[in-house]
């Protein structure tokens, strides 16, 4: 999700038996390579080498908390060094202060947008996987359009 506009930028349709973290590189691939990725926010499920490396390779900053039982990683790649810095900050400052300092609260806006997506209906009407993907993409386009219509344009008068 683009936090400046509130638009959903990438969608990946998966079955219920697949986890979240393997899908992240595919989500990043949906954003054109010439567009810069500022930050990527996720929960502890995305605290994996694969996710952090994919974000780092695209030039983004990770705002992903370390898992509760997280240990220090071997610093054999830049993504591991960045993660170890987050681990040190979390241990020194505490988890709550790190979340406030890093801007992790943005994740709640993303969760609210997902709740809006579910307002179109909990179930997907189509049975064919290709049609299910198209149905989700149509919902996302509608949400982005509704968001654009409902966003106020503010002009400075004086």
Residue pairs with C-beta under 8 A, 6 or more apart in sequence:
1 7
1 8
1 9
1 109
1 110
1 113
2 8
2 9
3 106
3 109
5 147
5 148
5 151
6 109
6 113
6 147
6 151
7 144
7 147
7 148
8 113
8 117
8 140
8 143
8 144
9 30
9 31
10 27
10 28
10 30
10 31
11 27
11 30
11 136
11 137
11 140
12 23
12 26
12 27
12 30
13 129
13 132
13 133
13 136
14 23
19 45
20 42
20 45
20 46
21 45
21 46
21 48
21 50
21 51
22 50
24 40
24 42
24 46
24 50
24 51
24 54
24 55
25 50
25 51
25 54
28 37
28 40
28 54
28 55
28 58
28 60
31 37
31 58
36 59
37 55
37 58
37 59
37 60
38 60
38 61
39 60
39 61
39 62
39 63
39 103
39 106
40 46
40 55
40 60
40 61
40 62
40 63
40 64
41 63
41 64
41 103
41 104
41 106
41 107
41 110
42 51
42 62
42 63
42 64
42 107
43 64
43 65
43 107
44 64
44 65
44 66
44 67
44 68
46 52
46 62
46 64
47 64
47 65
47 66
47 67
47 70
47 83
49 73
49 77
49 79
49 80
51 62
51 64
52 62
52 64
52 79
52 80
52 82
52 83
53 77
53 79
55 61
55 62
55 79
56 62
56 77
56 78
56 79
56 82
62 79
62 82
62 83
62 86
63 102
63 103
63 104
63 106
63 107
64 86
65 86
65 90
65 95
65 98
65 99
65 104
66 83
66 86
66 87
66 90
70 87
72 84
72 87
73 80
73 83
73 84
74 80
75 81
75 84
86 98
86 102
89 98
89 101
90 98
93 101
98 104
99 105
113 143
116 143
117 139
117 140
117 143
120 139
120 142
120 143
124 132
124 135
124 136
125 135
126 132
126 134
126 135
